[in-house]
Amino acid sequence: MSVDGKHEGLLVWQEEPFNAEPPLDLLRENFVTPTELFFARNHAPFPAVDPSQYRLSIGGLVERALSLSLEEIREQFPRRTQLVTLQCAGNRRQELMEVAPIPGEVSWGLAAVSNAEWAGVALRDLLLAAGIAEEGRHVAFLGLDEVEKHGERFGFGGSIPLRKALEAEVLLAYEMNGAPLSPAHGYPLRAVVPGYIGARSVKWLSEITVQRKPSSNYYQAHAYKLFPPHVTQETVDWERGLMLGELPVNAVICHPREGEPVPAGPVRVQGYAITGGNRTVERVDLSLDGGETWQVAELAGDALPGAWRFWEATVMLPAGETQVLARAWDSSANTQPEQVAPLWNFKGYANNAWHRVMVTVSPT
Amino acid sequence: MSVDGKHEGLLVWQEEPFNAEPPLDLLRENFVTPTELFFARNHAPFPAVDPSQYRLSIGGLVERALSLSLEEIREQFPRRTQLVTLQCAGNRRQELMEVAPIPGEVSWGLAAVSNAEWAGVALRDLLLAAGIAEEGRHVAFLGLDEVEKHGERFGFGGSIPLRKALEAEVLLAYEMNGAPLSPAHGYPLRAVVPGYIGARSVKWLSEITVQRKPSSNYYQAHAYKLFPPHVTQETVDWERGLMLGELPVNAVICHPREGEPVPAGPVRVQGYAITGGNRTVERVDLSLDGGETWQVAELAGDALPGAWRFWEATVMLPAGETQVLARAWDSSANTQPEQVAPLWNFKGYANNAWHRVMVTVSPT
């Protein structure tokens, strides 16, 4: 199976809904991920949208509800571009699954994350045009896709705090990497929320609602919540979970890959690091001795809030097997926890333990 | 020695400059810390300020430089109150010092942190009155105290990003807990920056400068930077450190204390947790088996950005010694790293490893 415009080499976890991540080595080749390689996370088939009939509604706690055509959105509001990395809350779930099973969830590896240049309008500009009522605290998004769940059909939805929604960098995007959004990535319009889990960047966007509380959509009120390790599908009280929003700090080694043999001599280690909110990745450390001693990696490019940061380092490895591990630090002095097991949660979210790769050096 | 208005029971690490923290059990008694117990972190003697001569200057990249008397500040700008917890970047340094020596720094225990209700004006309001030039990116503060360092005398200073400075919650405070600021806490005016290391909340404030770059003051450009474990005073390149700003997530067990004998039966464990930026503490977990299994603590009150959160739990401990440990999670799904050693840095900042306390239960 293939999806129009997507790379043949994607690791397709599910065909319908379409869930796929790029091979890690290809992902690390480009700071701006080519659209064909951009990971895909969906909960329903792509909706077919007739652009001439399309309207975006903005309502709820606003002074004047709006209903806008694509043309009105493009013409009435200034165009903005923004580099934004999206990451699925379930990125690195595979490592959690090795601790204990997580049934019913996609077994994402290390590449449910990608970076693109988005163009569109600032959500802020539309909200200010509608006028926000004093009681407004959250901005909810609803998509045109049709999820089937528990005998009901509904659009995928989610929300972000109003404070975040008013930041100029939160976009309603109609272009991705210089081309109109493809059906796979939310044509004709999608939210793009920098520094938040990908689920809040709702695709095929049809409704924006300003409200007192977070969205009551299944994907805000039930899924995408973080629970402690002892809670299971059987014992969960959905009200009590930590509603995911901003991403935690994370670093992933992309090269060498686990078990990949490398020739003797200096080894180039490369990866990406990411953090949430408006924070930036400020340092990546590597260790070859389980965290006893550390070597600081070189960071590529500037520290950009909302975007990942590439890093690399040259390490000297002895012949045989060595575990290489990485941890990142962000501008809030947050760093990553050491082990995966204490992070285990039955939905498999937010794994940001030190990333460990066993590298095999051929004897000379 | 005692300082006017401060509690006799404070643990005084240094008399001049005055550096002291409250006993942990007294700290945990009040969600709003009484001023007499509020920790004190200083780099110079308290300056004597004549309120009738006092002027606050606002300059640099602004449209009109301002020089304001106390009366003008109070009368021309709306009064705002804000609950803000300040925490020294060196809180929990003692545990880092147990890993390896950190000469020349205060050996803060677990209580270089306190919470107060501040009243004053929003920094934002003054900045908007001055008008910010387009190139402005950082807002620098300078105090009236006189630090002696490397043969020079200068006021303590620091800066915050303009984006932060424009948040309504950043205050220039003239009151603390319903009374005028005391000389020990910055009379007549101080910055109060929620969610940032305490060092950015400059006391005895005299100058505000809007500028392109962060402050070049010693305490922004050299001190209060985070370095990797292998960097020492001898090898440091000050340019390369992570400039501390927003606090990382942290949790501390206040009761029982290390080694404190408790009677057999249910043990009430109590503590505080804190995080940075506008994030909130969303969960605190306790473990009695080194992180294998976890129990979720009860959180007190609401999740307030910029303020700490009290928590407590009842645990069952066997007779003898048990290590109780705590970790917090914030709204960004960041949690704490496990061990202190991999966080060691030669200035002793930002220790947020799992807090571990050995509790001794008397046999029944």
Chai-1 contact restraints between the chains, C-beta under 6 A:
chainA,res_idxA,chainB,res_idxB,connection_type,confidence,min_distance_angstrom,max_distance_angstrom,comment,restraint_id
A,L226,B,A333,contact,1.0,0.0,6.0,A-B,restraint_1
A,P228,B,D285,contact,1.0,0.0,6.0,A-B,restraint_2
A,P228,B,W294,contact,1.0,0.0,6.0,A-B,restraint_3
A,P228,B,V296,contact,1.0,0.0,6.0,A-B,restraint_4
A,P229,B,W294,contact,1.0,0.0,6.0,A-B,restraint_5
A,L242,B,E282,contact,1.0,0.0,6.0,A-B,restraint_6
A,L242,B,R283,contact,1.0,0.0,6.0,A-B,restraint_7
A,L244,B,A333,contact,1.0,0.0,6.0,A-B,restraint_8
A,E246,B,S332,contact,1.0,0.0,6.0,A-B,restraint_9
A,P248,B,S332,contact,1.0,0.0,6.0,A-B,restraint_10
A,P248,B,A333,contact,1.0,0.0,6.0,A-B,restraint_11
A,P248,B,N334,contact,1.0,0.0,6.0,A-B,restraint_12
A,G276,B,S332,contact,1.0,0.0,6.0,A-B,restraint_13
A,E282,B,L242,contact,1.0,0.0,6.0,A-B,restraint_14
A,R283,B,L242,contact,1.0,0.0,6.0,A-B,restraint_15
A,D285,B,P228,contact,1.0,0.0,6.0,A-B,restraint_16
A,G291,B,P342,contact,1.0,0.0,6.0,A-B,restraint_17
A,W294,B,P228,contact,1.0,0.0,6.0,A-B,restraint_18
A,W294,B,P229,contact,1.0,0.0,6.0,A-B,restraint_19
A,V296,B,P228,contact,1.0,0.0,6.0,A-B,restraint_20
A,S332,B,E246,contact,1.0,0.0,6.0,A-B,restraint_21
A,S332,B,P248,contact,1.0,0.0,6.0,A-B,restraint_22
A,S332,B,G276,contact,1.0,0.0,6.0,A-B,restraint_23
A,A333,B,L226,contact,1.0,0.0,6.0,A-B,restraint_24
A,A333,B,L244,contact,1.0,0.0,6.0,A-B,restraint_25
A,A333,B,P248,contact,1.0,0.0,6.0,A-B,restraint_26
A,A333,B,A350,contact,1.0,0.0,6.0,A-B,restraint_27
A,N334,B,P248,contact,1.0,0.0,6.0,A-B,restraint_28
A,N334,B,N334,contact,1.0,0.0,6.0,A-B,restraint_29
A,T335,B,P337,contact,1.0,0.0,6.0,A-B,restraint_30
A,P337,B,T335,contact,1.0,0.0,6.0,A-B,restraint_31
A,P337,B,P337,contact,1.0,0.0,6.0,A-B,restraint_32
A,E338,B,E338,contact,1.0,0.0,6.0,A-B,restraint_33
A,P342,B,G291,contact,1.0,0.0,6.0,A-B,restraint_34
A,A350,B,A333,contact,1.0,0.0,6.0,A-B,restraint_35
